[in-house]
Amino acid sequence: MKRIENVALFSEHLVFLNRKIELLGKLNLNDLAVHSENFFFHFFNLLFGLELTNANFEKSNHEAIDLIDKSNKLIIQVSATCTKQKIENTLKKEILKQYSLEDYRIQFIFIGKENPRIKSNKFSNPNKIKFDPVEDIFLTKDLVEKFMSLSPLEQTENLKFIRKEIPLLELIEKSDIKVEICDKVNLLLKRNFLIWSNFGPHSETAIRNPLSMSVKTAWDERKIEIFKNNDEIVELFHQNSSLFTTSEFEIFIEFEEHVQIFKLNHTNRIDRTAYKTFPQSFSKMINNIILENGDSDGE
């Protein structure tokens, strides 16, 4: 059926947008989340028949508000931070008192990583602005359900717009995302190597003072940062496994095994025959991906 194809295509584009925003946010690249404000006011106007405009056009960085529909007395915040705290921080803004007096309703559109339980929370609403978590918090699932209720003609118009605004091949260029991930991994590996060189068992200080407890304590403390960096690398790879070839992922698995043994060895001394050292093939692979697919040097 055409409806099934339409819904699948609609969902796919929104999921790609969310995934892209979530990934770039982890890399501290938030431009797409900012530009999404403009996408969503056009998109919601079409999907819900509203008359939204970007509130930041009227006032730069408008406090608590991203989109506004004066005809329907509606204000909307678009956010990549899907938390109760984020909503309550907005609801307590002084500016909402005036909107409440003018009988406005506030809604939230969450993009990027979503929390499906967010609607079940109870929220403090000191300015008493109209707000119902179930009806006024929009996740991707809500947008898909609304799209499903449209007529085939309306679905076609929405798809025409969304395919123009979020063309999959332009939105997610796999090689670009892959390089961004490898740049991040490369930087984390460099930090780990610097810590290991300065504080590890083969550092100059450790060689000069092999029995010093202060040297051992310093190394144990600095290893905590390496654990954290390694966990971040592992998470990036598992969340984006589809970007890597089978052989590349096999090399990553060697690194992951080293990470597990390295952390275990911190609390329970591992026999030397079972210890897995850092696989140089992993850092070599990361550097090769960067050199072959991008211009970045990872700094």
Secondary structure, DSSP 8 states (H G I E B T S, - for coil): -HHHHHHHHHHHHHHHHHHHHHHHHHTT--HHHHHHHHHHHHHHHHHH----EEHHHHSTT-TT-SEEETTTTEEEEEES--SHHHHHHHHT-THHHHHHHTT-EEEEEE-SS--TTGGGS----TT--B--HHHHEE-HHHHHHHHHTS-HHHHHHHHHHHHHHS-HHHH--HHHHHHHHHHHHHHHHHHHHHHHHHHSTTSHHHHH-TT-HHHHHHHHHHHHHHHHHHHHHHHHHHHTGGGS-HHHHHHHHHHHHHHHHHHHHHHS---TTT-----HHHHHHHHHHHHHH------
